[in-house]
Amino acid sequence: MNNDNIEKKPAELKDQALNKVSGGSKHPYMYCTIDSDLCKGCGACANSCDHFAIDVVEISDRGTFCNINDYECVGCGDCIPYCKFGAIKGHMS
């Protein structure tokens, strides 16, 4: 795991993530996805979302993981730096 981001503030991490996704644009048309194989269901991303677009879901045979509600997500990317497992990715639409 890369520890370079431990000392960075969430705003710096968000800018870094947006720059990777958008090629440097600060206002990309973006949507986010969560890789369920990487997600540990800790809920850090859900707690960070001001739009309440991420749910922590428990499925009996799968365990706990997070899921983005596509109708609520505004593509701001605020959740990306909060996932310490790298499960959230931003994509250009």
C-alpha positions as CSV (number, residue, x, y, z in Angstrom):
1,M,0.0,0.0,0.0
2,N,1.3,3.5,-0.9
3,N,1.7,5.6,2.2
4,D,2.5,8.8,0.3
5,N,-1.0,10.2,0.8
6,I,-1.2,9.8,4.6
7,E,0.1,13.3,5.3
8,K,-2.1,15.0,2.6
9,K,-5.3,16.7,3.4
10,P,-8.6,15.4,1.8
11,A,-8.8,18.5,-0.5
12,E,-5.3,17.8,-1.9
13,L,-6.1,14.2,-2.4
14,K,-9.3,15.1,-4.2
15,D,-7.5,17.5,-6.5
16,Q,-4.9,14.8,-7.2
17,A,-7.6,12.2,-8.0
18,L,-9.5,14.6,-10.3
19,N,-6.3,15.5,-12.1
20,K,-5.6,11.9,-12.8
21,V,-9.1,11.3,-14.1
22,S,-9.7,14.5,-16.0
23,G,-6.2,15.1,-17.4
24,G,-5.9,18.2,-15.3
25,S,-9.4,19.7,-15.6
26,K,-10.8,21.0,-12.3
27,H,-14.5,20.6,-13.5
28,P,-14.8,17.2,-15.3
29,Y,-18.0,15.5,-16.1
30,M,-17.3,12.5,-13.9
31,Y,-19.0,9.5,-12.3
32,C,-17.6,7.2,-9.7
33,T,-17.7,3.5,-9.2
34,I,-16.6,1.2,-6.4
35,D,-14.7,-2.0,-7.1
36,S,-16.5,-4.5,-4.9
37,D,-13.4,-6.8,-4.9
38,L,-11.3,-4.0,-3.3
39,C,-14.0,-2.5,-1.0
40,K,-13.8,-3.6,2.6
41,G,-17.1,-2.0,3.6
42,C,-15.5,0.3,6.1
43,G,-17.9,3.2,5.3
44,A,-15.3,5.9,5.1
45,C,-16.5,7.0,1.7
46,A,-20.2,7.0,2.8
47,N,-19.3,9.2,5.7
48,S,-17.5,11.6,3.5
49,C,-20.3,12.0,0.9
50,D,-22.3,15.2,1.4
51,H,-24.8,14.0,-1.1
52,F,-25.6,10.8,0.8
53,A,-25.0,8.9,-2.5
54,I,-23.1,5.9,-0.9
55,D,-24.7,3.2,1.0
56,V,-23.0,0.5,3.2
57,V,-24.7,-2.8,2.1
58,E,-24.5,-6.1,3.8
59,I,-25.2,-9.3,1.8
60,S,-25.2,-12.5,3.8
61,D,-23.0,-14.5,1.4
62,R,-20.8,-11.6,0.3
63,G,-20.3,-9.6,3.5
64,T,-20.3,-5.8,3.8
65,F,-19.4,-3.4,1.0
66,C,-20.2,0.1,-0.2
67,N,-22.4,1.0,-3.2
68,I,-22.8,4.3,-5.1
69,N,-26.4,5.3,-5.9
70,D,-26.1,6.6,-9.4
71,Y,-29.1,8.8,-9.1
72,E,-27.7,10.6,-6.0
73,C,-24.1,10.8,-7.1
74,V,-23.1,14.2,-8.5
75,G,-19.6,13.0,-9.6
76,C,-17.8,15.5,-7.3
77,G,-15.1,12.9,-6.4
78,D,-15.1,13.9,-2.7
79,C,-15.2,10.2,-1.7
80,I,-12.2,9.1,-3.7
81,P,-9.4,10.2,-1.3
82,Y,-11.2,8.7,1.7
83,C,-11.0,5.1,0.4
84,K,-7.7,3.8,1.8
85,F,-8.2,0.6,-0.3
86,G,-8.3,2.3,-3.7
87,A,-11.7,0.9,-4.4
88,I,-13.3,4.1,-5.7
89,K,-12.5,5.2,-9.2
90,G,-13.6,8.3,-11.1
91,H,-14.5,8.0,-14.8
92,M,-15.2,10.6,-17.4
93,S,-18.6,10.4,-18.9
